[in-house]
Amino acid sequence: MKVYTLNRKFNGYKKGTQFYLIIESEFIGVKEFVMRTKDLANSISINESELLKNFIFIKEIFYIE
């Protein structure tokens, strides 16, 4: 799972808010991403340009059970 942080205020969320990338999909060249806040309370759906403009990739987490 990938973790991103906001590099500027976006959709009412403060700079520095951390998000998990939950779903990444592409349909006819249009990429869409679903992000959830780190506390899993809220989610947002954004396109590729919004992701690149407003978010910074932090790390990738692997869970092993």
SULZIBEL-V803132 format. One record per run of one state. SS is the DSSP state (H for helix, E for strand, C for the rest). FROM is the first residue (numbers start at 1). TO is the last residue. If there is no record, write none. Layout:
BEGIN
ss:SS from:FROM to:TO
ss:SS from:FROM to:TO
END
This chain:
BEGIN
ss:C from:1 to:1
ss:E from:2 to:6
ss:C from:7 to:9
ss:E from:10 to:10
ss:C from:11 to:12
ss:E from:13 to:13
ss:C from:14 to:17
ss:E from:18 to:27
ss:C from:28 to:29
ss:E from:30 to:37
ss:C from:38 to:42
ss:E from:43 to:47
ss:H from:48 to:54
ss:E from:55 to:60
ss:C from:61 to:65
END
